[in-house]
Amino acid sequence: MASPFSFFGGFKLTLAHIGRPRVTTSYPQHKRAKQPRQHGRHVLNRYEDGMEKCIGCELCAGVCPVNCIYVRGLDNPPDHPVSPGERYGYVYEINYLRCIHCDLCVEACPTQAITESKMFEFSFTNRADAIYTKAELLVDDQGFPQRLPWEDWREGEAAMTGGWMRATSPSGDAAFEGVVQWTGDLGAGFAPPREASRGTAMTRRLARNRYARCSIVTFSPRTCRLTVAGSRA
């Protein structure tokens, strides 16, 4: 027969944790620090001169696995170009009812036009608000993301939205260590050089073999061209 005091055995775990420090936070008044590469709400970046980075190539829409991005490109007006390329993103929409924040659009963009902030806490009262337009995604004149009424922005969530996903050592090639491989953004988006991530020995070996005969290899995000010059005997 069970002891009449066995009932209190169920409180053993509770009593053991009473004196321990709390690990919970008073959300949403207090938030835990987010990871440096947190996948949050997207932003459309500008160059340091204010021109838009999007060239309307629609690669982000093509690579999106859930078809949440809609882009329409248009030729730049000769008298007042919007972007440095021949075309610019005339229509740009993201449906956040579908978006899974996989970040494939960021990796596919050749001009680093679309990147992500650290803000992911936003809710909608109707379906129309969930479809972000270009006017809502494009950074302002200071380079900061637009802050909409239904978004909960906190300090640091809008910082380093541009260029953070670019490696400083392409394909593990040590020759590019410490070299900035992204273009400058307007205002808050510039990312300084950082220590290159250490790739595997196989990756480094393939990179060396690939560019063994090249003396100069440069990539221009504004023109989307890879230039190989010179030859090593």
N, CA, C and O of each residue as an XYZ file, in Angstrom:
932
protein
N       0.855     -1.210      0.000
C       0.000      0.000      0.000
C       0.883      1.250      0.000
O       1.854      1.338      0.752
N       0.533      2.204     -0.848
C       1.325      3.425     -0.973
C       1.221      4.263      0.282
O       0.188      4.288      0.951
N       2.299      4.944      0.587
C       2.323      5.813      1.748
C       1.438      7.033      1.521
O       1.376      7.539      0.401
N       0.763      7.510      2.540
C      -0.079      8.706      2.353
C       0.740      9.959      2.036
O       0.197     10.965      1.580
N       2.056      9.888      2.284
C       2.921     11.040      2.001
C       3.507     11.006      0.581
O       4.218     11.933      0.191
N       3.219      9.949     -0.197
C       3.744      9.868     -1.564
C       3.182     10.961     -2.460
O       3.754     11.286     -3.501
N       2.056     11.521     -2.042
C       1.462     12.608     -2.813
C       2.422     13.783     -2.944
O       2.490     14.433     -3.987
N       3.171     14.046     -1.861
C       4.089     15.191     -1.870
C       5.347     14.925     -2.693
O       6.119     15.847     -2.956
N       5.562     13.669     -3.103
C       6.716     13.367     -3.949
C       6.642     14.037     -5.302
O       7.671     14.277     -5.933
N       5.437     14.343     -5.757
C       5.285     15.027     -7.041
C       5.783     16.453     -7.025
O       6.037     17.034     -8.079
N       5.927     17.026     -5.841
C       6.425     18.396     -5.731
C       7.944     18.448     -5.588
O       8.515     19.526     -5.419
N       8.592     17.301     -5.655
C      10.038     17.272     -5.454
C      10.763     18.107     -6.507
O      11.643     18.902     -6.177
N      10.391     17.925     -7.776
C      11.046     18.670     -8.858
C      10.742     20.159     -8.759
O      11.609     20.994     -9.017
N       9.507     20.490     -8.384
C       9.143     21.902     -8.254
C       9.936     22.583     -7.155
O      10.453     23.686     -7.334
N      10.024     21.910     -6.011
C      10.766     22.491     -4.892
C      12.254     22.613     -5.190
O      12.915     23.522     -4.689
N      12.796     21.682     -6.023
C      14.213     21.729     -6.355
C      14.560     22.929     -7.222
O      15.697     23.400     -7.191
N      13.585     23.443     -8.011
C      13.843     24.561     -8.916
C      13.477     25.914     -8.322
O      13.729     26.945     -8.946
N      12.896     25.932     -7.147
C      12.470     27.203     -6.566
C      13.663     28.121     -6.306
O      13.584     29.323     -6.562
N      14.741     27.581     -5.810
C      15.900     28.404     -5.484
C      16.832     28.677     -6.634
O      17.806     29.411     -6.466
N      16.571     28.112     -7.806
C      17.461     28.327     -8.951
C      17.132     29.637     -9.659
O      15.990     30.094     -9.609
N      18.124     30.251    -10.322
C      17.852     31.504    -11.055
C      16.914     31.264    -12.237
O      16.944     30.205    -12.863
N      16.103     32.240    -12.525
C      15.129     32.118    -13.608
C      15.811     32.230    -14.973
O      16.769     32.985    -15.144
N      15.312     31.486    -15.913
C      15.832     31.529    -17.277
C      14.825     32.154    -18.241
O      15.120     32.337    -19.422
N      13.654     32.476    -17.741
C      12.632     33.090    -18.584
C      12.765     34.608    -18.551
O      13.369     35.171    -17.638
N      12.195     35.258    -19.554
C      12.189     36.714    -19.634
C      10.748     37.206    -19.731
O       9.849     36.457    -20.114
N      10.543     38.455    -19.383
C       9.208     39.048    -19.434
C       8.937     39.534    -20.849
O       8.985     40.733    -21.127
N       8.654     38.602    -21.732
C       8.376     38.924    -23.134
C       6.945     39.469    -23.240
O       6.052     38.925    -22.590
N       6.692     40.514    -24.027
C       7.605     41.163    -24.978
C       8.322     42.398    -24.432
O       9.004     43.096    -25.182
N       8.174     42.677    -23.131
C       8.870     43.848    -22.591
C      10.379     43.680    -22.689
O      11.092     44.651    -22.943
N      10.868     42.479    -22.494
C      12.294     42.186    -22.580
C      12.490     41.027    -23.552
O      11.771     40.029    -23.506
N      13.472     41.180    -24.426
C      13.753     40.165    -25.438
C      15.182     39.663    -25.296
O      16.087     40.394    -24.894
N      15.349     38.411    -25.634
C      16.696     37.854    -25.645
C      17.443     38.358    -26.873
O      16.835     38.670    -27.898
N      18.754     38.435    -26.761
C      19.578     38.900    -27.891
C      19.467     37.937    -29.060
O      19.490     36.720    -28.877
N      19.347     38.484    -30.260
C      19.206     37.663    -31.460
C      20.570     37.329    -32.044
O      21.564     37.998    -31.762
N      20.601     36.291    -32.853
C      21.827     35.875    -33.505
C      22.252     36.911    -34.550
O      21.401     37.618    -35.090
N      23.565     37.014    -34.845
C      24.029     38.017    -35.822
C      23.396     37.844    -37.197
O      23.194     38.824    -37.914
N      23.082     36.605    -37.572
C      22.489     36.359    -38.888
C      21.046     35.871    -38.759
O      20.611     34.960    -39.464
N      20.335     36.490    -37.860
C      18.933     36.168    -37.668
C      18.149     36.449    -38.943
O      18.313     37.506    -39.551
N      17.310     35.522    -39.346
C      16.476     35.709    -40.531
C      15.198     36.423    -40.121
O      14.351     35.851    -39.435
N      15.062     37.666    -40.540
C      13.884     38.448    -40.193
C      13.241     39.062    -41.414
O      13.311     38.522    -42.518
N      12.611     40.206    -41.195
C      11.900     40.872    -42.283
C      12.886     41.433    -43.307
O      13.930     41.965    -42.928
N      12.572     41.324    -44.582
C      13.463     41.751    -45.647
C      13.503     43.271    -45.775
O      12.592     43.979    -45.346
N      14.584     43.744    -46.379
C      14.727     45.154    -46.740
C      15.344     45.224    -48.127
O      16.096     44.336    -48.529
N      15.022     46.279    -48.850
C      15.640     46.576    -50.140
C      16.641     47.705    -49.920
O      16.281     48.785    -49.452
N      17.888     47.447    -50.260
C      18.974     48.381    -49.945
C      19.238     49.373    -51.077
O      18.809     49.195    -52.217
N      19.951     50.403    -50.711
C      20.415     51.412    -51.650
C      21.935     51.527    -51.573
O      22.560     51.146    -50.583
N      22.513     52.071    -52.660
C      23.927     52.384    -52.638
C      24.156     53.647    -51.809
O      23.216     54.334    -51.411
N      25.428     53.927    -51.565
C      25.773     55.094    -50.744
C      25.340     56.402    -51.385
O      25.134     57.393    -50.684
N      25.195     56.425    -52.715
C      24.734     57.638    -53.383
C      23.210     57.727    -53.443
O      22.670     58.678    -54.009
N      22.511     56.748    -52.864
C      21.058     56.778    -52.817
C      20.377     55.976    -53.900
O      19.164     55.781    -53.837
N      21.115     55.501    -54.898
C      20.493     54.733    -55.971
C      20.120     53.339    -55.465
O      20.789     52.778    -54.597
N      19.051     52.800    -56.020
C      18.570     51.496    -55.597
C      19.470     50.388    -56.126
O      19.990     50.475    -57.239
N      19.649     49.350    -55.325
C      20.481     48.223    -55.741
C      19.727     47.235    -56.628
O      20.340     46.528    -57.427
N      18.415     47.183    -56.493
C      17.631     46.224    -57.272
C      17.658     46.590    -58.744
O      17.407     47.738    -59.112
N      17.966     45.607    -59.588
C      18.020     45.821    -61.035
C      16.890     45.100    -61.755
O      16.892     45.011    -62.983
N      15.924     44.585    -60.999
C      14.754     43.955    -61.606
C      15.056     42.683    -62.364
O      14.383     42.380    -63.349
N      16.068     41.918    -61.925
C      16.432     40.693    -62.644
C      15.487     39.534    -62.336
O      15.439     38.563    -63.091
N      14.743     39.622    -61.247
C      13.739     38.631    -60.838
C      14.346     37.298    -60.417
O      13.640     36.290    -60.375
N      15.644     37.271    -60.102
C      16.255     36.035    -59.619
C      15.700     35.626    -58.258
O      15.528     34.438    -57.983
N      15.423     36.603    -57.417
C      14.866     36.290    -56.104
C      13.497     35.639    -56.236
O      13.183     34.697    -55.508
N      12.685     36.133    -57.156
C      11.367     35.539    -57.369
C      11.474     34.142    -57.963
O      10.666     33.266    -57.654
N      12.473     33.935    -58.817
C      12.631     32.626    -59.439
C      13.114     31.560    -58.488
O      12.740     30.395    -58.622
N      13.959     31.944    -57.507
C      14.526     30.958    -56.590
C      13.619     30.715    -55.388
O      13.820     29.735    -54.671
N      12.649     31.552    -55.147
C      11.782     31.423    -53.975
C      10.995     30.122    -54.033
O      10.261     29.906    -54.998
N      11.119     29.240    -53.033
C      10.442     27.936    -53.084
C       8.945     28.012    -52.843
O       8.230     27.057    -53.145
N       8.455     29.115    -52.310
C       7.022     29.224    -52.012
C       6.342     30.301    -52.851
O       5.170     30.608    -52.633
N       7.064     30.872    -53.805
C       6.511     31.869    -54.721
C       5.867     33.047    -53.974
O       4.757     33.472    -54.294
N       6.588     33.559    -52.977
C       6.032     34.678    -52.215
C       6.535     36.026    -52.723
O       6.082     37.066    -52.244
N       7.469     36.032    -53.691
C       8.050     37.280    -54.198
C       7.549     37.531    -55.609
O       7.550     36.632    -56.450
N       7.128     38.746    -55.857
C       6.678     39.168    -57.182
C       7.467     40.405    -57.580
O       7.449     41.417    -56.879
N       8.166     40.314    -58.719
C       9.021     41.409    -59.186
C       8.708     41.696    -60.646
O       8.537     40.779    -61.449
N       8.635     42.964    -60.978
C       8.512     43.403    -62.362
C       9.593     44.440    -62.616
O       9.656     45.465    -61.937
N      10.444     44.166    -63.600
C      11.500     45.094    -63.956
C      11.066     46.077    -65.019
O      10.146     45.815    -65.794
N      11.740     47.210    -65.046
C      11.439     48.245    -66.024
C      12.738     48.933    -66.412
O      13.643     49.066    -65.588
N      12.833     49.372    -67.669
C      14.035     50.070    -68.127
C      14.214     51.385    -67.386
O      13.255     52.115    -67.137
N      15.457     51.668    -67.040
C      15.764     52.916    -66.354
C      15.527     54.113    -67.268
O      15.938     54.085    -68.427
N      14.877     55.157    -66.776
C      14.755     56.377    -67.597
C      16.118     57.028    -67.774
O      16.833     57.197    -66.787
N      16.508     57.398    -68.984
C      17.853     57.957    -69.224
C      18.111     59.243    -68.445
O      19.238     59.479    -68.008
N      17.091     60.077    -68.266
C      17.296     61.359    -67.610
C      17.316     61.257    -66.093
O      17.853     62.135    -65.419
N      16.733     60.187    -65.548
C      16.699     60.049    -64.085
C      16.720     58.553    -63.728
O      15.687     58.004    -63.346
N      17.876     57.889    -63.845
C      17.947     56.452    -63.559
C      17.715     56.166    -62.082
O      18.110     56.939    -61.209
N      17.069     55.043    -61.828
C      16.771     54.637    -60.454
C      17.872     53.751    -59.894
O      18.185     53.815    -58.705
N      18.461     52.923    -60.756
C      19.540     52.017    -60.359
C      20.693     52.152    -61.345
O      20.507     52.711    -62.427
N      21.883     51.653    -60.998
C      23.025     51.791    -61.910
C      22.908     50.940    -63.173
O      23.572     51.242    -64.164
N      22.095     49.899    -63.173
C      21.979     49.016    -64.321
C      21.026     49.554    -65.373
O      20.569     50.694    -65.299
N      20.735     48.698    -66.365
C      19.808     49.090    -67.414
C      18.359     49.080    -66.937
O      17.518     49.811    -67.461
N      18.075     48.243    -65.939
C      16.717     48.116    -65.448
C      16.681     48.308    -63.926
O      17.718     48.318    -63.262
N      15.500     48.455    -63.407
C      15.310     48.576    -61.965
C      14.022     47.868    -61.584
O      13.187     47.574    -62.439
N      13.869     47.600    -60.311
C      12.667     46.929    -59.840
C      11.503     47.890    -59.755
O      11.394     48.660    -58.801
N      10.631     47.847    -60.752
C       9.484     48.759    -60.790
C       8.420     48.319    -59.790
O       7.837     49.147    -59.089
N       8.170     47.015    -59.727
C       7.231     46.437    -58.756
C       7.984     45.395    -57.944
O       8.665     44.535    -58.503
N       7.862     45.473    -56.639
C       8.504     44.483    -55.762
C       7.562     44.224    -54.593
O       7.252     45.129    -53.817
N       7.113     42.983    -54.478
C       6.181     42.610    -53.416
C       6.616     41.294    -52.780
O       7.110     40.394    -53.459
N       6.425     41.198    -51.463
C       6.684     39.964    -50.716
C       5.440     39.642    -49.901
O       4.964     40.464    -49.119
N       4.925     38.443    -50.094
C       3.755     37.984    -49.343
C       4.238     37.212    -48.120
O       4.710     36.082    -48.238
N       4.117     37.827    -46.948
C       4.624     37.199    -45.733
C       3.681     36.143    -45.172
O       4.002     35.507    -44.168
N       2.542     35.947    -45.789
C       1.720     34.803    -45.421
C       2.294     33.516    -45.998
O       1.937     32.421    -45.563
N       3.179     33.649    -46.975
C       3.826     32.494    -47.587
C       5.302     32.361    -47.214
O       5.833     31.252    -47.167
N       5.961     33.484    -46.949
C       7.416     33.485    -46.744
C       7.813     32.567    -45.595
O       7.192     32.580    -44.532
N       8.851     31.771    -45.820
C       9.380     30.865    -44.794
C      10.762     31.313    -44.322
O      11.412     30.596    -43.562
N      11.217     32.479    -44.757
C      12.508     33.060    -44.332
C      13.661     32.078    -44.550
O      14.502     31.889    -43.672
N      13.688     31.468    -45.710
C      14.749     30.512    -46.037
C      16.032     31.215    -46.445
O      17.102     30.607    -46.413
N      15.946     32.493    -46.830
C      17.107     33.300    -47.184
C      17.668     32.985    -48.566
O      18.738     33.482    -48.916
N      16.975     32.177    -49.356
C      17.459     31.869    -50.703
C      17.441     33.108    -51.596
O      18.304     33.250    -52.462
N      16.485     33.995    -51.401
C      16.427     35.211    -52.204
C      17.643     36.096    -51.951
O      18.142     36.750    -52.867
N      18.119     36.117    -50.704
C      19.288     36.919    -50.364
C      20.528     36.363    -51.044
O      21.346     37.125    -51.559
N      20.674     35.055    -51.052
C      21.848     34.445    -51.662
C      21.814     34.545    -53.185
O      22.866     34.596    -53.823
N      20.615     34.574    -53.775
C      20.506     34.611    -55.237
C      20.715     36.010    -55.798
O      21.060     36.147    -56.972
N      20.519     37.043    -55.003
C      20.591     38.409    -55.512
C      22.023     38.755    -55.923
O      22.932     38.640    -55.101
N      22.248     39.175    -57.173
C      23.615     39.483    -57.627
C      24.117     40.847    -57.176
O      25.319     41.105    -57.239
N      23.235     41.719    -56.726
C      23.640     43.066    -56.337
C      23.446     43.334    -54.849
O      23.595     44.473    -54.407
N      23.120     42.317    -54.076
C      22.892     42.467    -52.637
C      21.791     43.476    -52.361
O      21.844     44.220    -51.381
N      20.786     43.493    -53.240
C      19.686     44.451    -53.082
C      18.756     44.044    -51.952
O      18.293     44.900    -51.199
N      18.476     42.761    -51.821
C      17.563     42.297    -50.789
C      18.354     41.571    -49.701
O      19.086     40.620    -49.976
N      18.196     42.026    -48.489
C      18.796     41.376    -47.323
C      17.732     41.318    -46.233
O      16.589     41.727    -46.440
N      18.121     40.811    -45.085
C      17.148     40.633    -44.019
C      17.588     41.345    -42.744
O      18.775     41.410    -42.424
N      16.619     41.865    -42.041
C      16.870     42.457    -40.728
C      16.723     41.357    -39.668
O      16.524     40.187    -39.993
N      16.822     41.750    -38.418
C      16.653     40.799    -37.317
C      15.245     40.849    -36.733
O      14.958     40.155    -35.758
N      14.376     41.649    -37.307
C      13.026     41.808    -36.795
C      12.104     40.784    -37.452
O      11.936     40.786    -38.672
N      11.512     39.915    -36.648
C      10.574     38.935    -37.189
C       9.249     38.935    -36.436
O       8.368     38.127    -36.730
N       9.103     39.834    -35.470
C       7.880     39.880    -34.673
C       6.939     40.937    -35.243
O       7.018     42.114    -34.890
N       6.069     40.507    -36.109
C       5.068     41.405    -36.655
C       3.804     40.609    -36.949
O       3.867     39.441    -37.332
N       2.678     41.243    -36.769
C       1.387     40.583    -36.966
C       0.484     41.505    -37.772
O       0.719     42.711    -37.847
N      -0.542     40.932    -38.367
C      -1.407     41.681    -39.264
C      -2.865     41.519    -38.832
O      -3.269     40.489    -38.293
N      -3.630     42.570    -39.089
C      -5.062     42.511    -38.838
C      -5.850     42.184    -40.098
O      -7.042     41.888    -40.026
N      -5.192     42.235    -41.253
C      -5.845     41.832    -42.500
C      -4.776     41.305    -43.448
O      -3.585     41.551    -43.261
N      -5.212     40.589    -44.450
C      -4.281     39.934    -45.375
C      -3.539     40.943    -46.248
O      -2.418     40.671    -46.679
N      -4.127     42.073    -46.509
C      -3.473     43.063    -47.370
C      -2.204     43.600    -46.724
O      -1.231     43.885    -47.423
N      -2.197     43.744    -45.396
C      -1.004     44.247    -44.719
C       0.155     43.268    -44.803
O       1.309     43.673    -44.660
N      -0.123     41.994    -45.031
C       0.929     40.980    -45.098
C       1.688     41.012    -46.411
O       2.748     40.397    -46.523
N       1.170     41.710    -47.399
C       1.849     41.831    -48.689
C       2.616     43.156    -48.680
O       2.033     44.229    -48.839
N       3.925     43.058    -48.494
C       4.770     44.246    -48.425
C       5.108     44.709    -49.840
O       5.485     43.905    -50.692
N       4.970     46.000    -50.078
C       5.288     46.581    -51.378
C       6.696     47.168    -51.363
O       7.371     47.174    -50.334
N       7.118     47.654    -52.506
C       8.456     48.233    -52.611
C       8.599     49.454    -51.698
O       9.655     49.664    -51.102
N       7.550     50.248    -51.590
C       7.610     51.439    -50.742
C       7.834     51.074    -49.283
O       8.434     51.852    -48.541
N       7.365     49.908    -48.858
C       7.522     49.480    -47.472
C       8.837     48.745    -47.237
O       9.357     48.740    -46.121
N       9.371     48.131    -48.277
C      10.607     47.363    -48.146
C      11.857     48.207    -48.342
O      12.899     47.896    -47.766
N      11.781     49.264    -49.138
C      12.951     50.081    -49.456
C      13.373     50.900    -48.236
O      12.541     51.488    -47.546
N      14.690     50.926    -47.985
C      15.199     51.700    -46.848
C      14.983     53.185    -47.098
O      14.823     53.624    -48.237
N      14.980     53.952    -46.003
C      14.744     55.381    -46.124
C      16.024     56.110    -46.546
O      17.016     55.477    -46.911
N      15.991     57.432    -46.492
C      17.129     58.238    -46.945
C      18.351     58.094    -46.046
O      19.457     58.443    -46.459
N      18.181     57.595    -44.838
C      19.304     57.353    -43.934
C      19.771     55.903    -43.963
O      20.719     55.546    -43.264
N      19.119     55.065    -44.761
C      19.520     53.670    -44.878
C      18.862     52.737    -43.878
O      19.258     51.576    -43.772
N      17.865     53.215    -43.141
C      17.188     52.381    -42.156
C      15.889     51.817    -42.731
O      15.244     52.464    -43.557
N      15.505     50.624    -42.301
C      14.250     50.041    -42.796
C      13.038     50.869    -42.370
O      13.045     51.539    -41.338
N      11.994     50.797    -43.205
C      10.732     51.431    -42.834
C      10.130     50.684    -41.642
O      10.168     49.455    -41.593
N       9.579     51.422    -40.690
C       8.989     50.823    -39.496
C       7.475     50.997    -39.556
O       6.954     52.103    -39.412
N       6.795     49.902    -39.768
C       5.356     49.933    -39.929
C       4.660     49.753    -38.582
O       5.256     49.214    -37.650
N       3.401     50.196    -38.467
C       2.734     50.186    -37.155
C       2.615     48.807    -36.526
O       2.598     48.704    -35.300
N       2.534     47.750    -37.312
C       2.337     46.415    -36.752
C       3.655     45.665    -36.508
O       3.643     44.465    -36.235
N       4.767     46.357    -36.603
C       6.075     45.737    -36.386
C       6.660     46.155    -35.039
O       6.520     47.304    -34.619
N       7.304     45.222    -34.382
C       7.900     45.475    -33.066
C       9.415     45.551    -33.212
O      10.119     44.555    -33.047
N       9.907     46.757    -33.527
C      11.332     46.971    -33.705
C      11.987     47.282    -32.370
O      11.443     48.031    -31.559
N      13.161     46.701    -32.149
C      13.949     46.989    -30.961
C      15.356     47.418    -31.375
O      15.722     47.317    -32.546
N      16.122     47.887    -30.432
C      17.457     48.390    -30.715
C      18.346     47.293    -31.285
O      18.401     46.185    -30.752
N      19.044     47.613    -32.376
C      19.963     46.674    -33.003
C      19.349     45.788    -34.064
O      20.086     45.129    -34.798
N      18.034     45.744    -34.178
C      17.407     44.853    -35.148
C      17.467     45.405    -36.563
O      17.283     44.656    -37.523
N      17.720     46.697    -36.709
C      17.827     47.303    -38.030
C      19.275     47.505    -38.460
O      19.532     47.975    -39.568
N      20.220     47.155    -37.594
C      21.633     47.369    -37.907
C      22.179     46.245    -38.776
O      21.745     45.098    -38.664
N      23.117     46.572    -39.631
C      23.834     45.603    -40.460
C      22.896     44.761    -41.300
O      23.059     43.544    -41.392
N      21.917     45.402    -41.912
C      20.993     44.644    -42.756
C      21.601     44.320    -44.117
O      21.145     43.383    -44.772
N      22.597     45.050    -44.557
C      23.191     44.822    -45.862
C      24.589     44.259    -45.766
O      25.388     44.705    -44.942
N      24.893     43.270    -46.613
C      26.239     42.747    -46.727
C      26.650     41.748    -45.682
O      27.749     41.201    -45.767
N      25.800     41.480    -44.679
C      26.236     40.590    -43.603
C      26.365     39.155    -44.072
O      27.080     38.375    -43.443
N      25.697     38.777    -45.160
C      25.694     37.384    -45.580
C      26.854     37.066    -46.507
O      27.044     35.905    -46.869
N      27.643     38.074    -46.904
C      28.716     37.841    -47.863
C      29.996     37.382    -47.156
O      30.415     37.985    -46.168
N      30.603     36.327    -47.659
C      31.847     35.824    -47.088
C      33.009     36.699    -47.540
O      32.972     37.282    -48.624
N      34.045     36.787    -46.701
C      35.226     37.561    -47.072
C      36.275     36.701    -47.757
O      37.323     37.213    -48.150
N      36.024     35.435    -47.905
C      36.957     34.532    -48.563
C      36.179     33.638    -49.523
O      35.792     32.534    -49.141
N      35.938     34.081    -50.762
C      35.110     33.325    -51.699
C      35.656     31.924    -51.944
O      36.829     31.746    -52.273
N      34.803     30.955    -51.782
C      35.145     29.545    -52.002
C      36.315     29.087    -51.137
O      36.989     28.113    -51.470
N      36.551     29.770    -50.054
C      37.637     29.375    -49.164
C      39.014     29.807    -49.614
O      40.010     29.393    -49.021
N      39.100     30.638    -50.660
C      40.397     31.071    -51.168
C      41.024     32.053    -50.188
O      40.475     33.127    -49.941
N      42.160     31.691    -49.638
C      42.822     32.530    -48.631
C      43.302     33.854    -49.208
O      43.538     34.798    -48.455
N      43.453     33.946    -50.525
C      43.939     35.186    -51.124
C      42.966     36.343    -50.932
O      43.360     37.506    -51.022
N      41.680     36.030    -50.665
C      40.671     37.070    -50.500
C      40.395     37.377    -49.026
O      39.460     38.117    -48.721
N      41.177     36.832    -48.127
C      40.925     37.045    -46.708
C      41.096     38.516    -46.340
O      42.107     39.135    -46.671
N      40.108     39.063    -45.659
C      40.143     40.454    -45.250
C      39.717     41.440    -46.314
O      39.685     42.641    -46.046
N      39.384     40.978    -47.520
C      38.962     41.857    -48.602
C      37.441     41.982    -48.580
O      36.741     40.971    -48.533
N      36.927     43.203    -48.612
C      35.491     43.419    -48.600
C      34.917     42.999    -49.942
O      35.313     43.536    -50.977
N      33.994     42.051    -49.943
C      33.418     41.529    -51.175
C      32.010     42.057    -51.426
O      31.326     41.581    -52.333
N      31.574     43.020    -50.645
C      30.255     43.590    -50.863
C      30.376     45.088    -51.063
O      31.392     45.691    -50.717
N      29.349     45.677    -51.617
C      29.352     47.108    -51.870
C      28.793     47.847    -50.672
O      28.051     47.288    -49.864
N      29.161     49.101    -50.573
C      28.673     49.910    -49.478
C      27.193     50.206    -49.607
O      26.679     50.382    -50.712
N      26.510     50.260    -48.473
C      25.092     50.577    -48.446
C      24.889     51.980    -47.895
O      25.769     52.556    -47.256
N      23.712     52.505    -48.159
C      23.369     53.817    -47.653
C      23.163     53.753    -46.145
O      22.386     52.935    -45.652
N      23.859     54.616    -45.418
C      23.603     54.767    -43.995
C      24.029     53.592    -43.140
O      25.224     53.350    -42.968
N      23.058     52.851    -42.595
C      23.313     51.885    -41.522
C      23.782     50.536    -42.014
O      24.125     49.687    -41.192
N      23.814     50.298    -43.290
C      24.018     48.936    -43.746
C      25.444     48.498    -43.975
O      25.654     47.330    -44.305
N      26.453     49.365    -43.823
C      27.817     48.984    -44.171
C      28.392     48.009    -43.162
O      28.257     48.197    -41.953
N      29.033     46.969    -43.666
C      29.666     45.969    -42.812
C      31.167     46.000    -43.025
O      31.615     45.856    -44.162
N      31.964     46.181    -41.980
C      33.427     46.233    -42.123
C      33.998     44.859    -42.391
O      33.303     43.863    -42.193
N      35.258     44.769    -42.842
C      35.877     43.458    -43.060
C      35.953     42.676    -41.763
O      36.133     43.247    -40.687
N      35.815     41.363    -41.874
C      35.939     40.510    -40.707
C      36.758     39.286    -41.087
O      37.003     39.034    -42.266
N      37.170     38.545    -40.104
C      38.005     37.375    -40.346
C      37.244     36.374    -41.191
O      36.092     36.051    -40.902
N      37.897     35.881    -42.242
C      37.258     34.933    -43.136
C      37.006     33.621    -42.417
O      37.812     33.176    -41.599
N      35.872     33.009    -42.735
C      35.556     31.720    -42.142
C      36.477     30.650    -42.709
O      36.834     30.692    -43.887
N      36.854     29.710    -41.887
C      37.784     28.673    -42.300
C      37.035     27.571    -43.036
O      36.220     26.864    -42.444
N      37.308     27.429    -44.314
C      36.682     26.378    -45.100
C      37.454     25.078    -44.997
O      38.520     25.012    -44.385
N      36.902     24.059    -45.600
C      37.563     22.764    -45.577
C      38.780     22.767    -46.491
O      38.909     23.634    -47.355
N      39.659     21.812    -46.305
C      40.866     21.728    -47.131
C      40.495     21.490    -48.590
O      41.154     22.005    -49.494
N      39.439     20.707    -48.822
C      39.023     20.440    -50.199
C      38.536     21.710    -50.872
O      38.842     21.946    -52.041
N      37.775     22.540    -50.145
C      37.268     23.781    -50.725
C      38.397     24.713    -51.101
O      38.384     25.311    -52.177
N      39.381     24.841    -50.214
C      40.525     25.700    -50.510
C      41.330     25.174    -51.687
O      41.804     25.955    -52.512
N      41.491     23.850    -51.773
C      42.253     23.269    -52.871
C      41.555     23.513    -54.204
O      42.209     23.832    -55.197
N      40.229     23.364    -54.236
C      39.490     23.604    -55.473
C      39.566     25.066    -55.889
O      39.679     25.379    -57.075
N      39.503     25.970    -54.894
C      39.576     27.395    -55.215
C      40.940     27.758    -55.791
O      41.024     28.541    -56.737
N      42.008     27.194    -55.228
C      43.343     27.489    -55.749
C      43.518     26.962    -57.161
O      44.108     27.641    -58.002
N      43.019     25.769    -57.438
C      43.131     25.201    -58.778
C      42.334     25.998    -59.792
O      42.730     26.137    -60.950
N      41.194     26.525    -59.334
C      40.325     27.253    -60.250
C      40.952     28.551    -60.724
O      40.830     28.917    -61.893
N      41.636     29.261    -59.799
C      42.215     30.548    -60.130
C      43.738     30.500    -60.157
O      44.398     31.517    -59.943
N      44.288     29.335    -60.414
C      45.743     29.194    -60.383
C      46.412     30.007    -61.486
O      47.539     30.469    -61.312
N      45.735     30.187    -62.617
C      46.329     30.892    -63.748
C      45.873     32.349    -63.826
O      46.226     33.062    -64.765
N      45.099     32.786    -62.852
C      44.579     34.144    -62.896
C      45.348     35.018    -61.917
O      45.573     34.641    -60.767
N      45.741     36.176    -62.389
C      46.439     37.109    -61.508
C      45.479     38.091    -60.860
O      45.722     38.547    -59.743
N      44.382     38.425    -61.551
C      43.405     39.359    -61.015
C      42.006     38.806    -61.287
O      41.646     38.542    -62.434
N      41.245     38.640    -60.250
C      39.852     38.208    -60.372
C      39.000     39.168    -59.576
O      39.112     39.234    -58.352
N      38.147     39.917    -60.260
C      37.297     40.898    -59.592
C      35.848     40.690    -60.002
O      35.553     40.247    -61.112
N      34.940     41.028    -59.065
C      33.506     40.939    -59.342
C      32.863     42.272    -59.000
O      33.044     42.797    -57.902
N      32.122     42.807    -59.938
C      31.446     44.074    -59.723
C      29.958     43.839    -59.535
O      29.273     43.508    -60.502
N      29.429     43.998    -58.314
C      28.000     43.790    -58.099
C      27.126     44.777    -58.843
O      25.965     44.487    -59.131
N      27.673     45.938    -59.155
C      26.844     46.940    -59.832
C      26.615     46.576    -61.295
O      25.571     46.904    -61.858
N      27.582     45.901    -61.916
C      27.418     45.482    -63.306
C      27.206     43.993    -63.456
O      26.933     43.500    -64.551
N      27.334     43.265    -62.331
C      27.145     41.806    -62.336
C      28.117     41.118    -63.284
O      27.729     40.190    -63.994
N      29.368     41.554    -63.308
C      30.369     40.983    -64.197
C      31.544     40.449    -63.414
O      32.022     41.088    -62.477
N      32.011     39.271    -63.804
C      33.222     38.674    -63.232
C      34.356     38.887    -64.210
O      34.299     38.410    -65.344
N      35.386     39.597    -63.783
C      36.514     39.943    -64.653
C      37.748     39.145    -64.251
O      38.160     39.166    -63.090
N      38.337     38.442    -65.218
C      39.567     37.677    -64.999
C      40.640     38.250    -65.908
O      40.492     38.249    -67.130
N      41.702     38.732    -65.323
C      42.763     39.366    -66.105
C      44.101     38.758    -65.727
O      44.308     38.317    -64.597
N      45.023     38.745    -66.717
C      46.381     38.267    -66.456
C      46.471     36.753    -66.473
O      45.456     36.059    -66.533
N      47.683     36.253    -66.419
C      47.916     34.810    -66.432
C      49.186     34.500    -65.711
O      50.182     35.217    -65.817
N      49.139     33.411    -64.967
C      50.321     32.941    -64.260
C      50.875     31.716    -64.962
O      50.158     30.743    -65.194
N      52.122     31.769    -65.289
C      52.711     30.654    -66.010
C      52.821     29.436    -65.112
O      53.299     28.388    -65.548
